[in-house]
């Protein structure tokens, strides 16, 4: 997809100037919620939950990859059988 210069110029300006439009004011005192969680020692609960979610996602993706690999092997096997079938029938007839 090729974009003309008239389309590229506004997009480039938006990308270059957009970060200043969306910038937030710096926090001088820190984030109150994070400070409270750190003070109570509950930040480790948050870290554990995030770690558990990431581990779950990784396990899911690994299992999905294995299942897809098995399906790919099965499809490759079926393709081999389909390509072999006409030769077998041709040899059986002659």
C-alpha positions as a printed NumPy array, in Angstrom:
array([[  0.   ,   0.   ,   0.   ],
       [  1.598,   3.227,  -1.135],
       [  0.663,   6.479,   0.542],
       [  0.94 ,   9.833,  -1.157],
       [  2.928,  12.696,   0.341],
       [ -0.282,  14.464,   1.351],
       [ -1.189,  11.449,   3.448],
       [  2.286,  10.911,   4.878],
       [  2.858,  14.495,   6.031],
       [ -0.011,  14.634,   8.572],
       [  0.839,  11.175,   9.837],
       [  4.479,  12.145,  10.347],
       [  3.479,  15.366,  12.1  ],
       [  1.125,  13.439,  14.373],
       [  3.845,  10.956,  15.259],
       [  6.457,  13.638,  15.9  ],
       [  4.245,  16.002,  17.855],
       [  1.823,  13.548,  19.401],
       [  4.062,  12.556,  22.278],
       [  4.058,  16.117,  23.645],
       [  0.282,  16.303,  23.417],
       [ -0.198,  13.095,  25.364],
       [  2.535,  13.655,  27.963],
       [  1.519,  13.546,  31.598],
       [  2.697,  15.822,  34.338],
       [  5.55 ,  14.305,  36.33 ],
       [  4.608,  12.955,  39.729],
       [  6.689,  14.606,  42.433],
       [  5.446,  12.613,  45.432],
       [  5.28 ,   9.222,  43.775],
       [  2.261,   7.079,  43.213],
       [  0.218,   6.792,  46.404],
       [ -1.206,   3.366,  45.642],
       [  2.214,   1.854,  44.932],
       [  3.686,   3.475,  48.043],
       [  0.841,   2.104,  50.15 ],
       [  1.26 ,  -1.393,  48.703],
       [  5.012,  -1.278,  49.314],
       [  4.518,  -0.056,  52.875],
       [  2.032,  -2.832,  53.653],
       [  4.162,  -5.478,  51.967],
       [  1.333,  -6.302,  49.569],
       [  3.366,  -5.358,  46.521],
       [  4.632,  -8.95 ,  46.513],
       [  1.071, -10.187,  46.144],
       [  0.715,  -8.015,  43.056],
       [  4.032,  -9.293,  41.7  ],
       [  2.977, -12.906,  42.38 ],
       [ -0.353, -12.452,  40.594],
       [  1.308, -10.851,  37.574],
       [  3.922, -13.631,  37.498],
       [  1.184, -16.284,  37.708],
       [ -0.688, -14.685,  34.818],
       [  2.461, -14.596,  32.682],
       [  3.298, -18.209,  33.531],
       [ -0.247, -19.207,  32.607],
       [ -0.002, -17.409,  29.287],
       [  3.357, -19.043,  28.52 ],
       [  2.044, -22.528,  29.395],
       [ -1.017, -21.919,  27.224],
       [  1.098, -20.782,  24.277],
       [  3.465, -23.755,  24.578],
       [  0.543, -26.202,  24.652],
       [ -1.088, -24.425,  21.716],
       [  2.161, -24.579,  19.751],
       [  2.433, -28.327,  20.368],
       [ -1.158, -28.905,  19.281],
       [ -0.657, -26.85 ,  16.134],
       [  2.524, -28.796,  15.396],
       [  0.633, -32.077,  15.7  ],
       [ -2.089, -30.789,  13.375],
       [  0.53 , -29.64 ,  10.85 ],
       [  2.138, -33.084,  10.906],
       [ -1.27 , -34.679,  10.435],
       [ -2.034, -32.444,   7.445],
       [  1.372, -33.204,   5.928],
       [  0.662, -36.916,   6.359],
       [ -2.716, -36.57 ,   4.678],
       [ -1.149, -34.685,   1.795],
       [  1.381, -37.47 ,   1.34 ],
       [ -1.442, -40.025,   1.324],
       [ -3.425, -38.006,  -1.213],
       [ -0.422, -37.659,  -3.54 ],
       [  0.399, -41.364,  -3.16 ],
       [ -3.16 , -42.553,  -3.854],
       [ -3.286, -41.852,  -7.641],
       [ -0.001, -43.687,  -8.154],
       [ -1.234, -46.707,  -6.231],
       [ -4.479, -46.86 ,  -8.181],
       [ -2.614, -46.405, -11.458],
       [ -0.258, -49.287, -10.588],
       [ -3.182, -51.466,  -9.455],
       [ -5.007, -50.963, -12.768],
       [ -2.02 , -51.816, -14.939]])
